Amino acid sequence: MDRTKDRNEAGILVAAFGLWLAVAMVGCLLIIGVANRAVQRSAAQSAADAAALAGAAEGRSAAVAIARANDAIVVAFDQEGSVVTVRIERDGIHAHARAEKQIRLAGRG
């Protein structure tokens, strides 16, 4: 009778460990998915920032070129005076950024 009880307990432990392992793997996959999405969002925002800076400095064509170099496309480009607003899409993620061209006079810090 003791051997049967030991086998049942071992079987329960194996089943419990298997269930715990499955839950742990699902948790790890969720964490990896969230981290991957954060990295993609950060890359899209960096591309938008770079495109906005290029657009403020040199115009729409520069913003498009920088976005393309960052594997993104310019969805919208607006320029009002010295302020440029750019909206890009990279890997299905949208991001936007604003930049302003500042002119510094020679001889001033």
Number of C-alpha atoms within 10 A of each C-alpha: 5 7 8 9 10 11 11 12 12 12 12 12 12 12 12 12 12 12 12 11 12 12 12 12 12 11 12 12 12 12 12 12 12 12 12 12 13 12 12 16 18 14 19 26 21 17 30 30 24 21 37 33 24 22 29 24 17 12 16 21 12 18 28 22 17 23 27 16 12 17 14 23 22 23 13 12 19 14 16 8 9 13 16 24 21 28 23 27 20 21 12 11 15 17 21 21 18 20 20 17 16 10 7 8 7 6 5 5 5
